């Protein structure tokens, strides 16, 4: 018989905070509102977390870790550039759709991190873009992708992928894999040499 795993209080706080941050935005969400949603006193929240920013940091850096874990798997595979880009798009969409609330916070509220965390987060963003640029560069060298501005291409791909959380419905008609396949077809076909 499988044992049910219960969420810790801290995990529950984070889950409720993700939802509130997504709906209201990080700056507009108070610890008092968070406590109210949880049905506890504000002082009780502080016995599990140090600050509202601690929750934001955990969300942002945990999401970044998920993206990088997927990227590492792809980097270790022997693939041509087209297959690698398709895998990267699929992995990216998988992470976004795994937790829509956390994704929304990750993409919008990271700007509210304080130093040194905001700088660390910017470094991670650049590293992830560099990873994607290496795939585009590989495709250009293989003669599969058009010669294009790698930075612009990556920013365009990220823009197309990162809005998925806005319209994706977990109980909707399309799975994350179907979304990723459709998106990859459109993006890769636009990059290919004719």
MDTraj code that builds the backbone (N, CA, C; nanometers):
import mdtraj as md
import numpy as np

residues = "UNK UNK UNK UNK UNK UNK UNK UNK UNK UNK UNK UNK UNK UNK UNK UNK UNK UNK UNK UNK UNK UNK UNK UNK UNK UNK UNK UNK UNK UNK UNK UNK UNK UNK UNK UNK UNK UNK UNK UNK UNK UNK UNK UNK UNK UNK UNK UNK UNK UNK UNK UNK UNK UNK UNK UNK UNK UNK UNK UNK UNK UNK UNK UNK UNK UNK UNK UNK UNK UNK UNK UNK UNK UNK UNK UNK UNK UNK UNK UNK UNK UNK UNK UNK UNK UNK UNK UNK UNK UNK UNK UNK UNK UNK UNK UNK UNK UNK UNK UNK UNK UNK UNK UNK UNK UNK UNK UNK UNK UNK UNK UNK UNK UNK UNK UNK UNK UNK UNK UNK UNK UNK UNK UNK UNK UNK UNK UNK UNK UNK UNK UNK UNK UNK UNK UNK UNK UNK UNK UNK UNK UNK UNK UNK UNK UNK UNK UNK UNK UNK UNK UNK UNK UNK UNK UNK UNK UNK UNK UNK UNK UNK UNK UNK UNK UNK UNK UNK UNK UNK UNK UNK UNK UNK UNK UNK UNK UNK UNK UNK UNK UNK UNK UNK UNK UNK UNK UNK UNK UNK UNK UNK UNK UNK".split()
xyz = np.array([
    [0.0846, -0.1185, 0.0000],
    [0.0000, 0.0000, 0.0000],
    [0.0888, 0.1244, 0.0000],
    [0.0654, 0.2101, -0.0985],
    [0.1468, 0.3316, -0.1103],
    [0.1160, 0.4266, 0.0045],
    [0.2200, 0.4845, 0.0570],
    [0.2054, 0.5773, 0.1676],
    [0.1766, 0.7164, 0.1128],
    [0.0773, 0.7835, 0.1687],
    [0.0454, 0.9189, 0.1252],
    [0.1505, 1.0147, 0.1807],
    [0.1982, 1.0999, 0.0938],
    [0.2975, 1.1983, 0.1366],
    [0.2249, 1.3298, 0.1612],
    [0.2329, 1.3768, 0.2831],
    [0.1683, 1.5031, 0.3161],
    [0.2665, 1.6167, 0.2958],
    [0.2117, 1.7308, 0.2541],
    [0.2943, 1.8497, 0.2371],
    [0.3335, 1.9033, 0.3737],
    [0.4544, 1.9534, 0.3804],
    [0.4951, 2.0215, 0.5028],
    [0.4238, 2.1558, 0.5072],
    [0.4221, 2.2173, 0.6226],
    [0.3596, 2.3492, 0.6368],
    [0.4290, 2.4501, 0.5446],
    [0.5613, 2.4399, 0.5371],
    [0.6360, 2.5336, 0.4523],
    [0.5990, 2.5149, 0.3052],
    [0.5825, 2.3916, 0.2603],
    [0.5421, 2.3650, 0.1219],
    [0.4024, 2.4185, 0.0947],
    [0.3139, 2.4041, 0.1936],
    [0.1785, 2.4562, 0.1784],
    [0.1806, 2.6086, 0.1697],
    [0.2597, 2.6717, 0.2541],
    [0.2733, 2.8178, 0.2511],
    [0.3211, 2.8621, 0.1134],
    [0.4199, 2.7927, 0.0626],
    [0.4736, 2.8294, -0.0688],
    [0.3679, 2.8124, -0.1780],
    [0.2951, 2.7038, -0.1751],
    [0.1931, 2.6781, -0.2763],
    [0.0863, 2.7885, -0.2760],
    [0.0427, 2.8276, -0.1583],
    [-0.0576, 2.9346, -0.1472],
    [0.0031, 3.0672, -0.1918],
    [0.1287, 3.0915, -0.1549],
    [0.1970, 3.2149, -0.1955],
    [0.2111, 3.2215, -0.3483],
    [0.2449, 3.1112, -0.4116],
    [0.2567, 3.1089, -0.5582],
    [0.1259, 3.1535, -0.6227],
    [0.0168, 3.1018, -0.5719],
    [-0.1142, 3.1369, -0.6263],
    [-0.1451, 3.2855, -0.6035],
    [-0.1195, 3.3346, -0.4831],
    [-0.1438, 3.4757, -0.4531],
    [-0.0536, 3.5666, -0.5362],
    [0.0750, 3.5336, -0.5436],
    [0.1681, 3.6156, -0.6215],
    [0.1247, 3.6202, -0.7671],
    [0.0784, 3.5074, -0.8200],
    [0.0356, 3.5048, -0.9596],
    [-0.0877, 3.5934, -0.9798],
    [-0.1837, 3.5822, -0.8896],
    [-0.3087, 3.6576, -0.9052],
    [-0.2902, 3.8067, -0.8799],
    [-0.2149, 3.8419, -0.7771],
    [-0.2056, 3.9810, -0.7338],
    [-0.0729, 4.0469, -0.7666],
    [0.0290, 3.9663, -0.7922],
    [0.1635, 4.0188, -0.8056],
    [0.2328, 4.0163, -0.6704],
    [0.3616, 3.9967, -0.6742],
    [0.4400, 3.9882, -0.5500],
    [0.4281, 4.1144, -0.4642],
    [0.4459, 4.2346, -0.5235],
    [0.4427, 4.3549, -0.4386],
    [0.3077, 4.3770, -0.3694],
    [0.1991, 4.3373, -0.4348],
    [0.0656, 4.3633, -0.3808],
    [0.0201, 4.2586, -0.2792],
    [0.0975, 4.1546, -0.2608],
    [0.0601, 4.0479, -0.1678],
    [0.1286, 4.0711, -0.0333],
    [0.0491, 4.0788, 0.0704],
    [0.1061, 4.0994, 0.2045],
    [0.1122, 3.9666, 0.2794],
    [0.1945, 3.9653, 0.3808],
    [0.2042, 3.8468, 0.4656],
    [0.0714, 3.8237, 0.5395],
    [0.0020, 3.9312, 0.5703],
    [-0.1284, 3.9187, 0.6362],
    [-0.2272, 3.8481, 0.5436],
    [-0.2261, 3.8832, 0.4133],
    [-0.3139, 3.8157, 0.3164],
    [-0.2776, 3.6683, 0.3047],
    [-0.1478, 3.6417, 0.2999],
    [-0.1013, 3.5037, 0.2903],
    [-0.1504, 3.4235, 0.4103],
    [-0.1343, 3.4807, 0.5291],
    [-0.1807, 3.4134, 0.6511],
    [-0.3315, 3.3908, 0.6455],
    [-0.4049, 3.4905, 0.5974],
    [-0.5503, 3.4783, 0.5862],
    [-0.5910, 3.3649, 0.4936],
    [-0.5211, 3.3532, 0.3805],
    [-0.5493, 3.2441, 0.2858],
    [-0.5202, 3.1076, 0.3487],
    [-0.4199, 3.1057, 0.4352],
    [-0.3813, 2.9812, 0.5016],
    [-0.4690, 2.9503, 0.6229],
    [-0.5424, 3.0532, 0.6696],
    [-0.6271, 3.0348, 0.7874],
    [-0.5487, 3.0315, 0.9168],
    [-0.4348, 3.1037, 0.9182],
    [-0.3524, 3.1091, 1.0395],
    [-0.3148, 3.2547, 1.0682],
    [-0.2578, 3.2785, 1.1835],
    [-0.2105, 3.4124, 1.2196],
    [-0.0807, 3.4432, 1.1451],
    [-0.0591, 3.5714, 1.1156],
    [0.0622, 3.6126, 1.0436],
    [0.1879, 3.5677, 1.1177],
    [0.1849, 3.5757, 1.2503],
    [0.3019, 3.5345, 1.3295],
    [0.3355, 3.3878, 1.3070],
    [0.2323, 3.3065, 1.2831],
    [0.2553, 3.1636, 1.2588],
    [0.3285, 3.1396, 1.1273],
    [0.3038, 3.2259, 1.0288],
    [0.3737, 3.2119, 0.8999],
    [0.5234, 3.2294, 0.9221],
    [0.5585, 3.3273, 1.0056],
    [0.7004, 3.3563, 1.0301],
    [0.7717, 3.2453, 1.1076],
    [0.6988, 3.1546, 1.1646],
    [0.7659, 3.0426, 1.2312],
    [0.8136, 2.9392, 1.1294],
    [0.7689, 2.9542, 1.0048],
    [0.8085, 2.8615, 0.8979],
    [0.8965, 2.9259, 0.7911],
    [0.8845, 3.0561, 0.7753],
    [0.9672, 3.1282, 0.6774],
    [1.0144, 3.2592, 0.7398],
    [1.1247, 3.3117, 0.6869],
    [1.1803, 3.4351, 0.7425],
    [1.1130, 3.5596, 0.6860],
    [1.0772, 3.5530, 0.5571],
    [1.0227, 3.6720, 0.4931],
    [0.9493, 3.6346, 0.3653],
    [0.8744, 3.7304, 0.3141],
    [0.8054, 3.7118, 0.1868],
    [0.9088, 3.6906, 0.0755],
    [1.0199, 3.7630, 0.0848],
    [1.1224, 3.7476, -0.0190],
    [1.1847, 3.6083, -0.0175],
    [1.1917, 3.5455, 0.0988],
    [1.2438, 3.4087, 0.1039],
    [1.1595, 3.3170, 0.0145],
    [1.0281, 3.3354, 0.0185],
    [0.9399, 3.2546, -0.0663],
    [0.9696, 3.2834, -0.2133],
    [0.9813, 3.4118, -0.2476],
    [1.0111, 3.4496, -0.3861],
    [1.1434, 3.3905, -0.4319],
    [1.2455, 3.3991, -0.3472],
    [1.3764, 3.3413, -0.3812],
    [1.3643, 3.1917, -0.4065],
    [1.2948, 3.1222, -0.3175],
    [1.2792, 2.9778, -0.3340],
    [1.2102, 2.9443, -0.4657],
    [1.1043, 3.0176, -0.4970],
    [1.0316, 2.9927, -0.6222],
    [1.1234, 3.0156, -0.7413],
    [1.1877, 3.1307, -0.7458],
    [1.2708, 3.1670, -0.8620],
    [1.3889, 3.0723, -0.8806],
    [1.4606, 3.0435, -0.7743],
    [1.5801, 2.9610, -0.7883],
    [1.5468, 2.8128, -0.8043],
    [1.4366, 2.7681, -0.7460],
    [1.3948, 2.6294, -0.7686],
    [1.3500, 2.6085, -0.9131],
    [1.2772, 2.7061, -0.9680],
    [1.2363, 2.6966, -1.1084],
    [1.3599, 2.6985, -1.1992],
    [1.4533, 2.7864, -1.1715],
    [1.5761, 2.7922, -1.2515],
    [1.6481, 2.6576, -1.2470],
    [1.6523, 2.5977, -1.1305],
    [1.7170, 2.4668, -1.1161],
    [1.6480, 2.3624, -1.2035],
    [1.5141, 2.3664, -1.2092],
    [1.4417, 2.2725, -1.2949],
    [1.4794, 2.2913, -1.4420],
    [1.4849, 2.4167, -1.4869],
    [1.5227, 2.4434, -1.6257],
    [1.6648, 2.3921, -1.6538],
    [1.7569, 2.4166, -1.5620],
    [1.8951, 2.3734, -1.5826],
    [1.9108, 2.2217, -1.5732],
    [1.8335, 2.1574, -1.4875],
    [1.8392, 2.0108, -1.4812],
    [1.7992, 1.9499, -1.6151],
    [1.6937, 2.0030, -1.6748],
    [1.6501, 1.9551, -1.8062],
    [1.7550, 1.9849, -1.9127],
    [1.8127, 2.1033, -1.9064],
    [1.9154, 2.1421, -2.0043],
    [2.0370, 2.0505, -1.9959],
    [2.0753, 2.0147, -1.8744],
    [2.1925, 1.9272, -1.8561],
    [2.1699, 1.7906, -1.9209],
    [2.0500, 1.7382, -1.9067],
    [2.0177, 1.6096, -1.9700],
    [2.0345, 1.6199, -2.1209],
    [1.9827, 1.7269, -2.1787],
    [1.9887, 1.7465, -2.3242],
    [2.1322, 1.7666, -2.3708],
    [2.2096, 1.8424, -2.2944],
    [2.3487, 1.8676, -2.3326],
    [2.4311, 1.7401, -2.3348],
    [2.3936, 1.6425, -2.2548],
    [2.4701, 1.5182, -2.2469],
    [2.4305, 1.4148, -2.3520],
    [2.3327, 1.4483, -2.4346],
    [2.2888, 1.3565, -2.5398],
    [2.3603, 1.3872, -2.6709],
    [2.3880, 1.2833, -2.7463],
    [2.4520, 1.3018, -2.8770],
    [2.3416, 1.3221, -2.9804],
    [2.3173, 1.4483, -3.0175],
    [2.2075, 1.4812, -3.1080],
    [2.2504, 1.5849, -3.2092],
    [2.1812, 1.5844, -3.3225],
    [2.2003, 1.6944, -3.4170],
    [2.1264, 1.8160, -3.3614],
    [2.1516, 1.9322, -3.4182],
    [2.0975, 2.0576, -3.3644],
    [1.9452, 2.0626, -3.3679],
    [1.8872, 2.0123, -3.4757],
    [1.7409, 2.0165, -3.4848],
    [1.6776, 1.9331, -3.3734],
    [1.7282, 1.8134, -3.3520],
    [1.6762, 1.7269, -3.2457],
    [1.7021, 1.7889, -3.1081],
    [1.8171, 1.8500, -3.0930],
    [1.8525, 1.9131, -2.9650],
    [1.7592, 2.0308, -2.9355],
    [1.7311, 2.1129, -3.0373],
    [1.6420, 2.2268, -3.0162],
    [1.5005, 2.1784, -2.9851],
    [1.4556, 2.0753, -3.0549],
    [1.3227, 2.0192, -3.0280],
    [1.3165, 1.9676, -2.8831],
    [1.4207, 1.8992, -2.8392],
    [1.4250, 1.8489, -2.7015],
    [1.4279, 1.9637, -2.6007],
    [1.5017, 2.0707, -2.6334],
    [1.5106, 2.1863, -2.5439],
    [1.3751, 2.2561, -2.5310],
    [1.3048, 2.2699, -2.6414],
    [1.1721, 2.3317, -2.6390],
    [1.0762, 2.2455, -2.5567],
    [1.0796, 2.1161, -2.5796],
    [0.9924, 2.0245, -2.5058],
    [1.0206, 2.0315, -2.3557],
    [1.1478, 2.0297, -2.3185],
    [1.1851, 2.0357, -2.1768],
    [1.1403, 2.1669, -2.1137],
    [1.1574, 2.2750, -2.1859],
    [1.1200, 2.4078, -2.1358],
    [0.9689, 2.4146, -2.1105],
    [0.8906, 2.3659, -2.2053],
    [0.7452, 2.3662, -2.1919],
    [0.7031, 2.2734, -2.0775],
    [0.7713, 2.1624, -2.0632],
    [0.7423, 2.0688, -1.9542],
    [0.7590, 2.1368, -1.8186],
    [0.8672, 2.2102, -1.8005],
    [0.8915, 2.2778, -1.6730],
    [0.7837, 2.3835, -1.6478],
    [0.7511, 2.4624, -1.7501],
    [0.6497, 2.5672, -1.7340],
    [0.5154, 2.5078, -1.6941],
    [0.4746, 2.4034, -1.7646],
    [0.3409, 2.3483, -1.7420],
    [0.3329, 2.2625, -1.6160],
    [0.4462, 2.2254, -1.5609],
    [0.4479, 2.1463, -1.4375],
    [0.3892, 2.2251, -1.3204],
    [0.4148, 2.3571, -1.3171],
    [0.3612, 2.4421, -1.2117],
    [0.3372, 2.5810, -1.2704],
    [0.2141, 2.6040, -1.3131],
    [0.1780, 2.7292, -1.3799],
    [0.1933, 2.8498, -1.2876],
    [0.1505, 2.8379, -1.1630],
    [0.1624, 2.9510, -1.0703],
    [0.3086, 2.9885, -1.0475],
    [0.3923, 2.8892, -1.0210],
    [0.5348, 2.9174, -0.9994],
    [0.5982, 2.9758, -1.1254],
    [0.5559, 2.9278, -1.2427],
    [0.6094, 2.9807, -1.3689],
    [0.5768, 3.1289, -1.3843],
    [0.4529, 3.1658, -1.3545],
    [0.4130, 3.3066, -1.3647],
    [0.4984, 3.3938, -1.2733],
    [0.5198, 3.3474, -1.1518],
    [0.6018, 3.4219, -1.0553],
    [0.7455, 3.4301, -1.1059],
    [0.7978, 3.3191, -1.1538],
    [0.9344, 3.3115, -1.2053],
    [0.9576, 3.4121, -1.3173],
    [0.8636, 3.4206, -1.4107],
    [0.8825, 3.5082, -1.5265],
    [0.8577, 3.6552, -1.4975],
    [0.7780, 3.6863, -1.3949],
    [0.7433, 3.8264, -1.3713],
    [0.8000, 3.8871, -1.2440],
    [0.8048, 3.8108, -1.1390],
    [0.8366, 3.8706, -1.0092],
    [0.9832, 3.8614, -0.9679],
    [1.0674, 3.7974, -1.0477],
    [1.2100, 3.7896, -1.0140],
    [1.2708, 3.9283, -0.9987],
    [1.2113, 4.0267, -1.0650],
    [1.2635, 4.1635, -1.0598],
    [1.2564, 4.2234, -0.9188],
    [1.1796, 4.1605, -0.8310],
    [1.1641, 4.2099, -0.6946],
    [1.2638, 4.1462, -0.5977],
    [1.3521, 4.0622, -0.6496],
    [1.4578, 4.0077, -0.5646],
    [1.5535, 4.1196, -0.5277],
    [1.6114, 4.1109, -0.4096],
    [1.7102, 4.2107, -0.3678],
    [1.8498, 4.1575, -0.4001],
    [1.9484, 4.2442, -0.3876],
    [2.0876, 4.2017, -0.4059],
    [2.1282, 4.1140, -0.2876],
    [2.2117, 4.0172, -0.3050],
    [2.2804, 3.9772, -0.4281],
    [2.1983, 3.8822, -0.5154],
    [2.0774, 3.8500, -0.4694],
    [1.9979, 3.7466, -0.5378],
    [1.9572, 3.7862, -0.6788],
    [1.9226, 3.9128, -0.6978],
    [1.8796, 3.9539, -0.8315],
    [1.9954, 3.9421, -0.9310],
    [2.1150, 3.9736, -0.8862],
    [2.2317, 3.9598, -0.9735],
    [2.2578, 3.8125, -1.0044],
    [2.2487, 3.7282, -0.9025],
    [2.2668, 3.5834, -0.9231],
    [2.1640, 3.5303, -1.0223],
    [2.0407, 3.5806, -1.0110],
    [1.9347, 3.5355, -1.0996],
    [1.9619, 3.5808, -1.2430],
    [2.0089, 3.7037, -1.2596],
    [2.0422, 3.7533, -1.3942],
    [2.1525, 3.6689, -1.4578],
    [2.2489, 3.6280, -1.3778],
    [2.3573, 3.5422, -1.4278],
    [2.2991, 3.4101, -1.4780],
    [2.2066, 3.3528, -1.4030],
    [2.1428, 3.2274, -1.4449],
    [2.0658, 3.2461, -1.5754],
    [1.9960, 3.3577, -1.5890],
    [1.9228, 3.3855, -1.7139],
    [2.0189, 3.3899, -1.8330],
    [2.1312, 3.4554, -1.8135],
    [2.2298, 3.4648, -1.9230],
    [2.2893, 3.3281, -1.9548],
    [2.3146, 3.2475, -1.8531],
    [2.3681, 3.1130, -1.8759],
    [2.2693, 3.0272, -1.9541],
    [2.1426, 3.0417, -1.9236],
    [2.0405, 2.9639, -1.9943],
    [2.0312, 3.0100, -2.1401],
    [2.0384, 3.1396, -2.1611],
    [2.0380, 3.1915, -2.2984],
    [2.1611, 3.1430, -2.3749],
    [2.2740, 3.1367, -2.3078],
    [2.3966, 3.0876, -2.3703],
    [2.3809, 2.9412, -2.4116],
    [2.3173, 2.8627, -2.3275],
    [2.2893, 2.7217, -2.3589],
    [2.2057, 2.7127, -2.4868],
    [2.1001, 2.7914, -2.4965],
    [2.0158, 2.7885, -2.6163],
    [2.0901, 2.8426, -2.7389],
    [2.1713, 2.9452, -2.7177],
    [2.2501, 3.0000, -2.8295],
    [2.3459, 2.8947, -2.8845],
    [2.3991, 2.8100, -2.7963],
    [2.4916, 2.7057, -2.8436],
    [2.4203, 2.6077, -2.9365],
    [2.2917, 2.5851, -2.9127],
    [2.2152, 2.4961, -3.0001],
    [2.1942, 2.5621, -3.1360],
    [2.1613, 2.6911, -3.1349],
    [2.1420, 2.7638, -3.2609],
    [2.2729, 2.7674, -3.3384],
    [2.3816, 2.7930, -3.2682],
    [2.5137, 2.7969, -3.3327],
    [2.5474, 2.6608, -3.3935],
    [2.5178, 2.5534, -3.3200],
    [2.5419, 2.4190, -3.3713],
    [2.4639, 2.3979, -3.5011],
    [2.3385, 2.4424, -3.5036],
    [2.2551, 2.4264, -3.6225],
    [2.3062, 2.5052, -3.7408],
    [2.3599, 2.6228, -3.7143],
    [2.4180, 2.7042, -3.8218],
    [2.5422, 2.6354, -3.8766],
    [2.6269, 2.5839, -3.7866],
    [2.7491, 2.5143, -3.8291],
    [2.7172, 2.3866, -3.9058],
    [2.6086, 2.3188, -3.8683],
    [2.5671, 2.1980, -3.9400],
    [2.5006, 2.2306, -4.0742],
    [2.4713, 2.3592, -4.0951],
    [2.4055, 2.3996, -4.2184],
    [2.2554, 2.3746, -4.2196],
    [2.2005, 2.3428, -4.1036],
    [2.0572, 2.3145, -4.0929],
    [1.9775, 2.4425, -4.0713],
    [2.0302, 2.5347, -3.9891],
    [1.9616, 2.6601, -3.9589],
    [2.0208, 2.7738, -4.0413],
    [1.9358, 2.8692, -4.0755],
    [1.9810, 2.9900, -4.1437],
    [2.0814, 3.0638, -4.0569],
    [2.1739, 3.1317, -4.1217],
    [2.2646, 3.2187, -4.0463],
    [2.1806, 3.3355, -3.9973],
    [2.1759, 3.3503, -3.8676],
    [2.0955, 3.4569, -3.8085],
    [2.1624, 3.5053, -3.6818],
    [2.1121, 3.6127, -3.6294],
    [2.1617, 3.6658, -3.5038],
    [2.1190, 3.5684, -3.3934],
    [2.2142, 3.4999, -3.3339],
    [2.1834, 3.3958, -3.2353],
    [2.1092, 3.4519, -3.1145],
    [2.1508, 3.5682, -3.0685],
    [2.0868, 3.6284, -2.9507],
    [1.9404, 3.6604, -2.9815],
    [1.9157, 3.7245, -3.0955],
    [1.7792, 3.7594, -3.1337],
    [1.6937, 3.6336, -3.1492],
    [1.7517, 3.5314, -3.2109],
    [1.6800, 3.4053, -3.2315],
    [1.6401, 3.3431, -3.0984],
    [1.7328, 3.3390, -3.0040],
    [1.7051, 3.2799, -2.8725],
    [1.6005, 3.3610, -2.7967],
    [1.6102, 3.4929, -2.8014],
    [1.5114, 3.5754, -2.7327],
    [1.3720, 3.5567, -2.7929],
    [1.3655, 3.5369, -2.9232],
    [1.2376, 3.5118, -2.9900],
    [1.1803, 3.3763, -2.9462],
    [1.2653, 3.2745, -2.9429],
    [1.2218, 3.1413, -2.8997],
    [1.1735, 3.1459, -2.7545],
    [1.2499, 3.2109, -2.6680],
    [1.2102, 3.2220, -2.5274],
    [1.0786, 3.2979, -2.5126],
    [1.0623, 3.4039, -2.5899],
    [0.9373, 3.4805, -2.5831],
    [0.8187, 3.3940, -2.6208],
    [0.8347, 3.3133, -2.7247],
    [0.7252, 3.2261, -2.7676],
    [0.6931, 3.1218, -2.6601],
    [0.7947, 3.0678, -2.5967],
    [0.7732, 2.9614, -2.4975],
    [0.7236, 3.0149, -2.3633],
    [0.7769, 3.1279, -2.3219],
    [0.7537, 3.1746, -2.1853],
    [0.6128, 3.2251, -2.1582],
    [0.5335, 3.2453, -2.2623],
    [0.3954, 3.2899, -2.2406],
    [0.2993, 3.1727, -2.2283],
    [0.3506, 3.0529, -2.2382],
    [0.2648, 2.9346, -2.2322],
    [0.1810, 2.9318, -2.1046],
    [0.2378, 2.9749, -1.9937],
    [0.1647, 2.9693, -1.8667],
    [0.0369, 3.0529, -1.8709],
    [0.0306, 3.1530, -1.9600],
    [-0.0867, 3.2400, -1.9685],
    [-0.2102, 3.1677, -2.0199],
    [-0.1910, 3.0731, -2.1084],
    [-0.3074, 3.0103, -2.1720],
    [-0.3156, 2.8591, -2.1512],
    [-0.2098, 2.7988, -2.1020],
    [-0.2120, 2.6536, -2.0806],
    [-0.3106, 2.6160, -1.9707],
    [-0.3892, 2.5131, -1.9965],
    [-0.4829, 2.4599, -1.8979],
    [-0.4473, 2.3133, -1.8736],
    [-0.4104, 2.2767, -1.7505],
    [-0.3742, 2.1371, -1.7214],
    [-0.4816, 2.0365, -1.7619],
    [-0.6069, 2.0801, -1.7557],
    [-0.7157, 1.9908, -1.7941],
    [-0.7694, 2.0239, -1.9336],
    [-0.6871, 2.0942, -2.0109],
    [-0.7285, 2.1370, -2.1448],
    [-0.7144, 2.0279, -2.2494],
    [-0.7289, 2.0691, -2.3751],
    [-0.7292, 1.9741, -2.4861],
    [-0.5893, 1.9263, -2.5255],
    [-0.4866, 2.0053, -2.4934],
    [-0.3514, 1.9696, -2.5366],
    [-0.2615, 1.9374, -2.4179],
    [-0.1796, 1.8333, -2.4345],
    [-0.0793, 1.8013, -2.3337],
    [0.0412, 1.8923, -2.3550],
    [0.1289, 1.8963, -2.2570],
    [0.2494, 1.9778, -2.2743],
    [0.3305, 1.9272, -2.3936],
    [0.3305, 1.7961, -2.4160],
    [0.4056, 1.7382, -2.5275],
    [0.3487, 1.7849, -2.6616],
    [0.2176, 1.7895, -2.6729],
    [0.1547, 1.8368, -2.7965],
    [0.1838, 1.9847, -2.8203],
    [0.1792, 2.0628, -2.7124],
    [0.2123, 2.2053, -2.7233],
    [0.3571, 2.2201, -2.7690],
    [0.4466, 2.1457, -2.7058],
    [0.5892, 2.1526, -2.7396],
    [0.6128, 2.1121, -2.8844],
    [0.5476, 2.0064, -2.9304],
    [0.5649, 1.9620, -3.0693],
    [0.5189, 2.0683, -3.1673],
    [0.4020, 2.1269, -3.1428],
    [0.3512, 2.2313, -3.2316],
    [0.4427, 2.3531, -3.2329],
    [0.4846, 2.3944, -3.1150],
    [0.5725, 2.5099, -3.1039],
    [0.7072, 2.4823, -3.1702],
    [0.7621, 2.3643, -3.1462],
    [0.8907, 2.3279, -3.2070],
    [0.8802, 2.3270, -3.3592],
    [0.7705, 2.2728, -3.4125],
    [0.7526, 2.2717, -3.5581],
    [0.7564, 2.4130, -3.6144],
    [0.6832, 2.5035, -3.5525],
    [0.6770, 2.6415, -3.6013],
    [0.8132, 2.7085, -3.5920],
    [0.8780, 2.6969, -3.4755],
    [1.0057, 2.7656, -3.4538],
    [1.1176, 2.7059, -3.5390],
    [1.1257, 2.5745, -3.5437],
    [1.2336, 2.5095, -3.6195],
    [1.2159, 2.5312, -3.7683],
    [1.0934, 2.5236, -3.8178],
    [1.0702, 2.5478, -3.9601],
    [1.1096, 2.6896, -3.9994],
    [1.0926, 2.7837, -3.9091],
    [1.1333, 2.9218, -3.9353],
    [1.2841, 2.9404, -3.9384],
    [1.3577, 2.8485, -3.8758],
    [1.5043, 2.8575, -3.8705],
    [1.5736, 2.7817, -3.9823],
    [1.5038, 2.6834, -4.0389],
    [1.5689, 2.5929, -4.1337],
    [1.6092, 2.6602, -4.2630],
    [1.7220, 2.6127, -4.3156],
    [1.7626, 2.6530, -4.4504],
    [1.6654, 2.5881, -4.5469],
    [1.6227, 2.6638, -4.6493],
    [1.5284, 2.6048, -4.7454],
    [1.6002, 2.5359, -4.8589],
])
top = md.Topology()
chain = top.add_chain()
for i, resn in enumerate(residues, 1):
    res = top.add_residue(resn, chain, resSeq=i)
    for name in ("N", "CA", "C"):
        top.add_atom(name, md.element.get_by_symbol(name[0]), res)
traj = md.Trajectory(xyz[None], top)
